[in-house]
Amino acid sequence: MNADNTDYELLVVGSANADLVVGVERRPAPGETVLGSDLAVHPGGKGGNQAVAAARLGARTALLARVGDDAHGVLLLDAQRAAGVDTVGVLVGGAPTGVALITVDPSGDNSIVVSPGANARLTPEDIRAAGSLLSAARVVSSQLEIPLDTVAEVVRTLRPGTRFVLNPSPPAPLPAEVLAACDPLVVNEHEARVILGEEAGEAPEEWARGLLALGPRSVVITLGAEGALTADGTDVVRVPSPKVDAVDTTGAGDAFTAALGWRLGLGEDLPTAAAYAVRVGAAAVTRKGAQGSYPTASELADTVPEARSR
Ligand code: ADP
């Protein structure tokens, strides 16, 4: 597809990782070796997750990311294409594909080592070179598993009128120019507390006020099974989640954010887009895994019908 004449409903600029998962009875002590289960390899990374989530829902989606010239890179590209994501913006080479080395113990607790690899080599120069892709997008969504300088360059490269959505994960101090572009800044409870520090307070409404004071145009706070809260300087709105049997919450926030950004680009207001996004997040937690748990539009209608979110 040619980026010059394509109107992407969502462009995700972010990370793509191969998640390498091994089950263990217990973790090895320093110097020790333990035997684990067969290796499972899953496509992941917050950027890759967001792009797959949006594309499966039917959004015209592209991913701007970097993977290595290796088998994991091929796996990640295949997963994106299978979901319907345009991978014209996925750069290849410069470092091994990012991986997350994950051990899971019998109680379900994870220990994770992330090697950012190619994600750390997605540079501001790469963003400048992708100007046509950025200018073809209605909404651009980023996270912080790529360098902060690169995210700042995304903000500087945005065409006027393009909406920017940021999930600052993993949380880090954000420059004023990045904060000012966020519409919205999307955080979970942990990210809100890290960004606000000791001043955070206890109520999500307080976090929203504190975050808005840092400069974003709007804020969305995800509250797990409780749903989400939206704040735009005028209104603070609680958006309850539909009740579902949660099986695995991995990647639910990424699906939520992708759905939110897409719907905002279609012209929905913040609470309406968030009401759609909590349905997508709820559907994602009913199945195991991250990208493998994301619903298509028809699966969403079956699993979490619209009326149940009211
Ligand atoms: P993160 O996945 O980043 O930790 P949250 O736990 O807040 O963020 O979850 C993100 C979204 O996923 C929530 O806003 C909600 O829509 C959905 N979600 C998460 N957990 C549940 C749950 N137990 N039941 C229903 N929806 C959930």
Residues whose N, C-alpha, C, O or C-beta is under 5 A from the ligand:
A	BS01	ADP	N188 T222 L223 G224 A225 G227 A228 S241 P242 V244 A246 T249 A252 G253 F256 A277 V278 G281 A282 V285
